[in-house]
Amino acid sequence: MSEQPPIACTLAAGSMRTRYEEWMSLLGTDVTSRTAIDGGLRLDLAPTADVGEIARLAVAEQDCCRFFSFAVTIDGRGVGLEVTAPDDGRAVLTELFGVSPPGEAGTMAAAPHGAVTKGTQT
């Protein structure tokens, strides 16, 4: 079994805000709902979502936050982005990508990438 990567971001502080803004710009207009999945969150996206840009950002994010796993899906449910993280990284995932409370899809509860919330740096 391979060792889990640390729950850490390697982006320089100045780059964290830019990355966060890129995600919010993209997801703020394209997310139609959020659903909890095993280990993370599925973001259902509008049919007009820029899948190439979503993939580019997912690759860039995984490069600096190795504990995240991303899957872009295109199937009968439509276009989606599935993001998972180990238990220790779940708070960071929620801060960046939002949360889907039970029975309430589509809710965004995000803090800036790099913000400190409840003692966890994102």
C-alpha positions as CSV (number, residue, x, y, z in Angstrom):
1,M,0.0,0.0,0.0
2,S,1.4,3.4,-0.9
3,E,1.8,6.2,1.6
4,Q,-0.8,8.9,1.5
5,P,0.5,12.4,0.5
6,P,0.5,15.0,3.2
7,I,-2.5,17.3,3.6
8,A,-0.7,20.3,2.4
9,C,-0.6,22.8,-0.5
10,T,2.7,23.6,-2.2
11,L,1.5,26.8,-3.9
12,A,3.1,30.0,-3.0
13,A,0.9,32.2,-0.8
14,G,0.4,34.7,-3.6
15,S,-0.7,32.0,-6.0
16,M,-3.3,30.5,-3.7
17,R,-5.7,33.5,-4.1
18,T,-5.4,33.4,-7.9
19,R,-6.1,29.6,-7.9
20,Y,-9.1,30.0,-5.6
21,E,-10.5,32.8,-7.8
22,E,-10.0,30.6,-10.9
23,W,-12.1,27.8,-9.3
24,M,-14.8,30.2,-8.0
25,S,-15.1,31.9,-11.5
26,L,-15.6,28.5,-13.1
27,L,-17.7,26.8,-10.5
28,G,-19.7,29.8,-9.5
29,T,-21.5,29.8,-12.9
30,D,-21.4,26.1,-13.9
31,V,-22.3,24.1,-10.8
32,T,-25.9,23.0,-10.8
33,S,-25.8,20.8,-7.7
34,R,-23.4,19.1,-5.2
35,T,-23.8,15.6,-3.9
36,A,-21.8,13.8,-1.3
37,I,-20.0,10.7,-2.6
38,D,-17.8,8.2,-0.9
39,G,-14.7,10.2,0.2
40,G,-15.8,13.5,-1.2
41,L,-18.1,15.5,-3.4
42,R,-19.6,15.4,-6.9
43,L,-20.2,18.7,-8.6
44,D,-22.9,18.4,-11.3
45,L,-22.1,20.9,-14.0
46,A,-24.1,22.7,-16.6
47,P,-24.0,21.2,-20.1
48,T,-22.2,24.3,-21.3
49,A,-19.4,23.9,-18.7
50,D,-15.9,24.3,-20.2
51,V,-14.7,20.7,-19.6
52,G,-11.2,21.5,-20.9
53,E,-10.8,24.3,-18.3
54,I,-12.2,22.1,-15.5
55,A,-9.6,19.4,-16.5
56,R,-6.8,22.0,-16.6
57,L,-7.6,23.3,-13.1
58,A,-8.0,19.8,-11.7
59,V,-4.5,18.9,-13.0
60,A,-3.0,22.1,-11.6
61,E,-4.8,21.6,-8.2
62,Q,-3.7,18.0,-8.0
63,D,-0.1,19.1,-8.7
64,C,0.0,21.3,-5.6
65,C,-2.5,19.4,-3.4
66,R,-1.5,15.8,-4.0
67,F,-4.0,14.5,-1.5
68,F,-6.9,15.4,-3.8
69,S,-8.2,13.0,-6.4
70,F,-10.2,14.3,-9.4
71,A,-12.4,12.6,-11.9
72,V,-14.2,14.5,-14.7
73,T,-17.3,12.4,-15.7
74,I,-19.5,12.6,-18.8
75,D,-22.3,10.1,-18.6
76,G,-26.1,9.7,-18.3
77,R,-26.0,12.1,-15.3
78,G,-24.4,14.8,-17.5
79,V,-21.0,16.5,-16.9
80,G,-19.6,16.2,-13.4
81,L,-16.4,16.8,-11.4
82,E,-15.8,14.3,-8.6
83,V,-13.3,15.4,-5.9
84,T,-12.2,13.1,-3.1
85,A,-9.6,13.3,-0.3
86,P,-8.5,11.3,2.6
87,D,-10.4,11.8,5.9
88,D,-7.8,14.3,7.1
89,G,-8.2,16.4,3.9
90,R,-12.0,16.4,3.8
91,A,-12.3,19.9,5.5
92,V,-10.0,21.4,2.9
93,L,-12.1,19.8,0.1
94,T,-15.3,21.3,1.6
95,E,-13.7,24.7,2.0
96,L,-12.6,24.8,-1.6
97,F,-15.4,23.0,-3.4
98,G,-18.4,23.5,-1.1
99,V,-20.6,21.2,0.8
100,S,-23.8,19.4,0.1
101,P,-25.8,19.1,3.4
102,P,-28.1,16.2,3.6
103,G,-31.1,16.9,1.3
104,E,-29.8,20.2,0.2
105,A,-27.8,20.0,-3.1
106,G,-26.3,23.1,-4.6
107,T,-25.1,24.8,-1.5
108,M,-21.7,26.6,-1.6
109,A,-19.8,27.0,1.6
110,A,-16.2,27.8,0.6
111,A,-13.4,29.7,2.2
112,P,-10.5,31.2,0.2
113,H,-7.8,28.7,-0.7
114,G,-5.0,29.3,1.8
115,A,-7.4,30.5,4.5
116,V,-7.1,29.1,8.0
117,T,-10.4,27.6,9.2
118,K,-10.7,25.6,12.4
119,G,-7.0,25.3,12.6
120,T,-6.6,23.8,9.1
121,Q,-4.7,25.6,6.4
122,T,-6.0,25.1,2.9
